[in-house]
Amino acid sequence: MPVLDASAILNGFGFMIDHIAYTVPQVMSEFRDWRSKSLVSAAVHANHLRVYSPLQEHVKKVRDTAKRLGEQLSEADIHVLALALELKETIITDDQGIQNTAKSLGIQFKPVMFREARKRVLKKKCPNCSKQYSGDADWCETCDEKLVTLK
């Protein structure tokens, strides 16, 4: 039973007979137009879409991971990832930030309409000597300063 973000819901993913999917309240609040609200309401009432809030320990783990990766995620994105982490379910999304964070957390995902995002390589810099790094380095080899992530 997959966890859906807003793009998956808007594209009607998973609302088949005898198919159940999950989402979070933050995603539900993103739907503002009549068509979207009607689609979501019908899916919930048909019991094809269940809305749950993840535990705060999973939300914190996702926030920490996204921060470490330099991902700018919305509250809805963070909670979708946290619910998938908690339920050990696949996320359906085209959002590259969600996909990159999911990879780092070991969460499976599938794209809705587009192919999988390429892994983003973080660029980091030493605030002392300005030496630049990419990848997983956290400390400068030259002066042993903590690296800062470049945007």
MIMI-968686 format. One record per residue (C-alpha): residue in one letter; x, y, z. Coordinates in nm, 4 decimals, always signed. Layout:
<rs>
{type:A, X:X, Y:Y, Z:Z}
...
</rs>
This chain:
<rs>
{type:M, X:+0.0000, Y:+0.0000, Z:+0.0000}
{type:P, X:+0.1903, Y:+0.3050, Z:-0.1217}
{type:V, X:+0.2209, Y:+0.6474, Z:+0.0386}
{type:L, X:+0.1148, Y:+0.9221, Z:-0.2020}
{type:D, X:+0.2230, Y:+1.2830, Z:-0.2322}
{type:A, X:+0.0026, Y:+1.5484, Z:-0.3951}
{type:S, X:+0.1299, Y:+1.4809, Z:-0.7501}
{type:A, X:+0.0407, Y:+1.1124, Z:-0.7234}
{type:I, X:-0.3086, Y:+1.1901, Z:-0.5947}
{type:L, X:-0.3768, Y:+1.4519, Z:-0.8623}
{type:N, X:-0.2766, Y:+1.2030, Z:-1.1295}
{type:G, X:-0.5231, Y:+0.9506, Z:-0.9861}
{type:F, X:-0.2569, Y:+0.6997, Z:-0.8917}
{type:G, X:-0.3807, Y:+0.4075, Z:-0.6911}
{type:F, X:-0.7540, Y:+0.4754, Z:-0.6816}
{type:M, X:-0.8432, Y:+0.1427, Z:-0.8314}
{type:I, X:-1.0958, Y:-0.1022, Z:-0.6913}
{type:D, X:-0.9519, Y:-0.3005, Z:-0.3983}
{type:H, X:-0.6457, Y:-0.0785, Z:-0.3812}
{type:I, X:-0.5639, Y:+0.1260, Z:-0.0716}
{type:A, X:-0.3069, Y:+0.4048, Z:-0.0458}
{type:Y, X:-0.1942, Y:+0.6393, Z:+0.2322}
{type:T, X:-0.1256, Y:+1.0094, Z:+0.2595}
{type:V, X:-0.0885, Y:+1.2727, Z:+0.5331}
{type:P, X:-0.3094, Y:+1.5650, Z:+0.6463}
{type:Q, X:-0.0536, Y:+1.8162, Z:+0.5130}
{type:V, X:-0.1033, Y:+1.6802, Z:+0.1600}
{type:M, X:-0.4803, Y:+1.6959, Z:+0.1993}
{type:S, X:-0.4589, Y:+2.0652, Z:+0.2874}
{type:E, X:-0.2716, Y:+2.1378, Z:-0.0373}
{type:F, X:-0.5855, Y:+2.0748, Z:-0.2446}
{type:R, X:-0.7703, Y:+2.4007, Z:-0.2929}
{type:D, X:-0.9689, Y:+2.3734, Z:-0.6174}
{type:W, X:-1.3041, Y:+2.1978, Z:-0.6484}
{type:R, X:-1.1778, Y:+1.9209, Z:-0.8808}
{type:S, X:-0.8915, Y:+1.8218, Z:-0.6536}
{type:K, X:-1.1015, Y:+1.8332, Z:-0.3387}
{type:S, X:-1.3699, Y:+1.6208, Z:-0.5060}
{type:L, X:-1.1163, Y:+1.3623, Z:-0.6236}
{type:V, X:-0.9605, Y:+1.3328, Z:-0.2782}
{type:S, X:-1.2947, Y:+1.3271, Z:-0.0981}
{type:A, X:-1.4242, Y:+1.0481, Z:-0.3229}
{type:A, X:-1.1075, Y:+0.8423, Z:-0.2681}
{type:V, X:-1.1303, Y:+0.8818, Z:+0.1108}
{type:H, X:-1.5007, Y:+0.7941, Z:+0.1191}
{type:A, X:-1.4444, Y:+0.4892, Z:-0.1025}
{type:N, X:-1.1705, Y:+0.3825, Z:+0.1423}
{type:H, X:-0.9082, Y:+0.3903, Z:-0.1337}
{type:L, X:-0.7142, Y:+0.6660, Z:+0.0447}
{type:R, X:-0.6373, Y:+0.6669, Z:+0.4162}
{type:V, X:-0.5010, Y:+0.9726, Z:+0.5911}
{type:Y, X:-0.2555, Y:+0.9251, Z:+0.8795}
{type:S, X:-0.0062, Y:+1.1366, Z:+1.0734}
{type:P, X:+0.3384, Y:+0.9840, Z:+1.1282}
{type:L, X:+0.5058, Y:+0.9642, Z:+1.4678}
{type:Q, X:+0.7241, Y:+1.2627, Z:+1.5590}
{type:E, X:+1.0358, Y:+1.0453, Z:+1.5876}
{type:H, X:+1.0065, Y:+0.9684, Z:+1.2136}
{type:V, X:+0.9370, Y:+1.3339, Z:+1.1304}
{type:K, X:+1.2541, Y:+1.4315, Z:+1.3178}
{type:K, X:+1.4617, Y:+1.1681, Z:+1.1363}
{type:V, X:+1.3370, Y:+1.2958, Z:+0.7986}
{type:R, X:+1.4039, Y:+1.6609, Z:+0.8934}
{type:D, X:+1.7584, Y:+1.5754, Z:+1.0051}
{type:T, X:+1.8278, Y:+1.3772, Z:+0.6878}
{type:A, X:+1.6874, Y:+1.6487, Z:+0.4588}
{type:K, X:+1.8948, Y:+1.9125, Z:+0.6361}
{type:R, X:+2.2095, Y:+1.7011, Z:+0.6021}
{type:L, X:+2.1376, Y:+1.6540, Z:+0.2305}
{type:G, X:+2.0587, Y:+2.0223, Z:+0.1743}
{type:E, X:+1.7038, Y:+1.9421, Z:+0.0534}
{type:Q, X:+1.4371, Y:+2.2117, Z:+0.0869}
{type:L, X:+1.1258, Y:+2.0074, Z:+0.1660}
{type:S, X:+0.7757, Y:+2.1313, Z:+0.2492}
{type:E, X:+0.5945, Y:+2.0149, Z:+0.5623}
{type:A, X:+0.3818, Y:+1.7886, Z:+0.3411}
{type:D, X:+0.6962, Y:+1.6353, Z:+0.1854}
{type:I, X:+0.8526, Y:+1.5742, Z:+0.5277}
{type:H, X:+0.5385, Y:+1.4075, Z:+0.6601}
{type:V, X:+0.4951, Y:+1.1912, Z:+0.3470}
{type:L, X:+0.8517, Y:+1.0655, Z:+0.3917}
{type:A, X:+0.7994, Y:+1.0113, Z:+0.7655}
{type:L, X:+0.4820, Y:+0.8098, Z:+0.7064}
{type:A, X:+0.6552, Y:+0.5919, Z:+0.4454}
{type:L, X:+0.9457, Y:+0.5401, Z:+0.6858}
{type:E, X:+0.7076, Y:+0.4443, Z:+0.9667}
{type:L, X:+0.4914, Y:+0.2117, Z:+0.7560}
{type:K, X:+0.7886, Y:+0.0762, Z:+0.5569}
{type:E, X:+0.5955, Y:+0.1471, Z:+0.2368}
{type:T, X:+0.6857, Y:+0.2804, Z:-0.1083}
{type:I, X:+0.6299, Y:+0.6493, Z:-0.1905}
{type:I, X:+0.4725, Y:+0.7456, Z:-0.5225}
{type:T, X:+0.6117, Y:+1.0855, Z:-0.6253}
{type:D, X:+0.7753, Y:+1.2874, Z:-0.9014}
{type:D, X:+0.9323, Y:+1.5279, Z:-0.6496}
{type:Q, X:+1.3111, Y:+1.5067, Z:-0.6768}
{type:G, X:+1.3665, Y:+1.6320, Z:-0.3210}
{type:I, X:+1.1447, Y:+1.3550, Z:-0.1857}
{type:Q, X:+1.3159, Y:+1.0971, Z:-0.4077}
{type:N, X:+1.6665, Y:+1.2024, Z:-0.3006}
{type:T, X:+1.5731, Y:+1.2032, Z:+0.0685}
{type:A, X:+1.3924, Y:+0.8694, Z:+0.0332}
{type:K, X:+1.7069, Y:+0.7128, Z:-0.1167}
{type:S, X:+1.9140, Y:+0.8347, Z:+0.1751}
{type:L, X:+1.6608, Y:+0.6940, Z:+0.4247}
{type:G, X:+1.6343, Y:+0.3608, Z:+0.2434}
{type:I, X:+1.2702, Y:+0.4226, Z:+0.1458}
{type:Q, X:+1.1520, Y:+0.2752, Z:-0.1845}
{type:F, X:+0.9823, Y:+0.5116, Z:-0.4304}
{type:K, X:+0.8265, Y:+0.5063, Z:-0.7737}
{type:P, X:+0.7753, Y:+0.8033, Z:-1.0055}
{type:V, X:+0.4230, Y:+0.8980, Z:-1.1114}
{type:M, X:+0.4842, Y:+1.0229, Z:-1.4651}
{type:F, X:+0.8527, Y:+1.1041, Z:-1.4929}
{type:R, X:+1.1607, Y:+0.8934, Z:-1.4508}
{type:E, X:+1.3599, Y:+0.8713, Z:-1.1321}
{type:A, X:+1.5546, Y:+1.1779, Z:-1.0236}
{type:R, X:+1.9292, Y:+1.1748, Z:-1.0532}
{type:K, X:+2.1188, Y:+1.1767, Z:-0.7276}
{type:R, X:+2.2180, Y:+1.5283, Z:-0.6277}
{type:V, X:+2.5835, Y:+1.5637, Z:-0.5337}
{type:L, X:+2.6293, Y:+1.8130, Z:-0.2523}
{type:K, X:+2.9009, Y:+2.0682, Z:-0.2832}
{type:K, X:+3.0672, Y:+2.1779, Z:+0.0398}
{type:K, X:+3.3266, Y:+2.4368, Z:+0.1271}
{type:C, X:+3.5630, Y:+2.4975, Z:+0.4153}
{type:P, X:+3.4790, Y:+2.8324, Z:+0.5787}
{type:N, X:+3.8449, Y:+2.8755, Z:+0.6773}
{type:C, X:+4.0539, Y:+2.7909, Z:+0.3676}
{type:S, X:+3.7740, Y:+2.7875, Z:+0.1032}
{type:K, X:+3.8710, Y:+2.4422, Z:-0.0274}
{type:Q, X:+3.5691, Y:+2.2839, Z:-0.1983}
{type:Y, X:+3.4468, Y:+1.9252, Z:-0.1604}
{type:S, X:+3.1707, Y:+1.7113, Z:-0.3068}
{type:G, X:+3.0177, Y:+1.3966, Z:-0.1651}
{type:D, X:+3.0019, Y:+1.2887, Z:+0.1959}
{type:A, X:+3.2976, Y:+1.4774, Z:+0.3460}
{type:D, X:+3.2125, Y:+1.6742, Z:+0.6620}
{type:W, X:+3.5519, Y:+1.8080, Z:+0.7684}
{type:C, X:+3.8289, Y:+1.9905, Z:+0.5809}
{type:E, X:+4.1375, Y:+1.7735, Z:+0.5178}
{type:T, X:+4.3638, Y:+2.0788, Z:+0.5327}
{type:C, X:+4.2531, Y:+2.2705, Z:+0.8419}
{type:D, X:+4.0069, Y:+2.0327, Z:+1.0133}
{type:E, X:+3.7163, Y:+2.2816, Z:+1.0007}
{type:K, X:+3.3543, Y:+2.1681, Z:+0.9685}
{type:L, X:+3.2416, Y:+2.2086, Z:+0.6047}
{type:V, X:+2.9389, Y:+2.4177, Z:+0.5070}
{type:T, X:+2.6977, Y:+2.3116, Z:+0.2332}
{type:L, X:+2.6850, Y:+2.5364, Z:-0.0731}
{type:K, X:+2.3471, Y:+2.6105, Z:-0.2282}
</rs>
